[in-house]
Amino acid sequence: MSFFITLLLLQKGRMKVDKKRSKTLMLAEGGMMIALAALLSYVKIYQAPNGGSVTAGSMIPILLFSMRWGILPGLAVGASYGLLDFVLKPYFVHPVQFLLDYPLAYGALGLAGLVYFMSRDKTQIKFPALVLGVAIAIIGRMLSHVLSGVVYFAEYAGDQNPWIYSMVYNASYLVPELLISIIVLMIIWKPIQKLLR
């Protein structure tokens, strides 16, 4: 009987070590993905006149992290990246605008973590689910920027409806970012799947 109790305690101890190791791995990966996203954000293909840009896939590291670890860790890493983006390229007109354009917008990239829950086998995420997760995440980011644009940058719309102006303006750089993200992920997905096994 004591043999089984000892085995049970050893297994429980191993599970605690695995959970600690897993949390450490998640934190390390999160930090690396934030750093990689920051580096990629400086490789600009197109710079919009009033903020926003098309980059060389700067959202991909945050999206990948979210798909690997789930929504809550993805939201946290995305929001952390948003704060870093503000520190590196600050633009501030109001505290609510700051929240909408930085931690909330980039935190929305964590919605790609829906893919984590859609897949039974976490190491074999199907490509259609990946595209859906990426689209939901980037649309979430766009909605946050659109709301910020309507509330704080409506004067740029002139005679146009501020909602339409903000949606068109933000789509002008986020739709190309979405396409770039999907194309790059399509290219790198199979090698990444092999690494996750």
C-alpha positions, 0 to 999 in steps of 0.5 A: 500500500505504501508503494502505491502512495509513494508512486502517487506522491511522486506522480503528483510532484512530477505534475507540479514540476511540469506545471512550473516548467510549463509556466516558465516556458510560456513566460520565456516564449512570451518575452521572445515573441514580444521582442520579435514582434517589436523588431518586425514592427520596424520593417515597414512596407507602408506607413499610413499618414496618421498612424498605423503601418503595414509591416513584415508580419509584426503581429505573427509572433503574438498570434503564434503565441496565442494559438500555442498557449490560449486566449488569456496568455495571448491577451496578456502578451498582446497587451504587453506588446501594446504597452511596449509599442507605445513606449517605442512609438508613443502617440497620446491624446487621451487616456482612453485613446491610449487604452484603445490603441495600445493594450486593448488593440494589441491585446485583441490579438490574443483572440487567435487563441480560440484556435487552441480551444477549437483543436482537440490535438493541440499540436495539430491545428488545421490551417482553416482554423488558423486562418479563422483565428488570425482573422478574428484577432486582427478584426478585434484589433481593428475594432479597437482602432476604429472606436478610437478613431471615431471618438478621438480622431473624427476631425480627420474625417472632414465631411465624411461619416467618422465611422466609415472614415475610421473603418476605411482608414484602419482597413487600409493597413490592417487588411494587408497585415492580415493577408501578409500574416496568413501568407507567412503562416501558410509558409511556416505552418508545417515546420512549426507543427513538426516542432510542436510534436 
